[in-house]
């Protein structure tokens, strides 16, 4: 099986992010929405 370093890094970052919110999906989504709003890079 092949391994993709970029995907491995994305999965690691997502896991760390979820763990930092104790795997609370609502809190994770709220954080992503907040980050998206702050970035100014979202469609209305």
C-alpha positions in Angstrom: 0.0 0.0 0.0 1.3 3.4 -0.9 1.7 6.2 1.6 1.1 9.9 1.0 3.0 12.3 3.3 0.6 15.2 2.7 -2.5 13.1 3.6 -0.8 11.7 6.6 -0.1 15.3 7.8 -3.7 16.4 7.2 -5.0 13.4 9.2 -2.5 14.1 12.0 -3.6 17.8 12.2 -7.3 16.9 12.1 -6.8 14.3 14.8 -5.0 16.8 17.0 -7.7 19.4 16.4 -10.5 17.0 17.3 -8.6 15.8 20.4 -8.1 19.4 21.6 -12.0 19.7 21.7 -12.4 16.3 23.3 -13.9 15.0 20.1 -17.0 17.3 20.6 -18.3 17.7 17.1 -20.3 20.8 17.9 -17.2 22.5 19.3 -15.0 21.4 16.4 -17.5 22.8 13.9 -17.8 26.1 15.8 -14.1 26.5 15.8 -13.8 25.8 12.0 -16.6 28.3 11.4 -14.9 30.9 13.5 -11.6 30.3 11.7 -13.3 30.6 8.4 -15.0 33.9 9.3 -11.7 35.3 10.5 -9.9 34.3 7.4 -12.3 36.3 5.2 -12.2 33.4 2.7 -15.8 32.2 2.6 -18.7 32.5 0.3 -21.9 34.2 1.5 
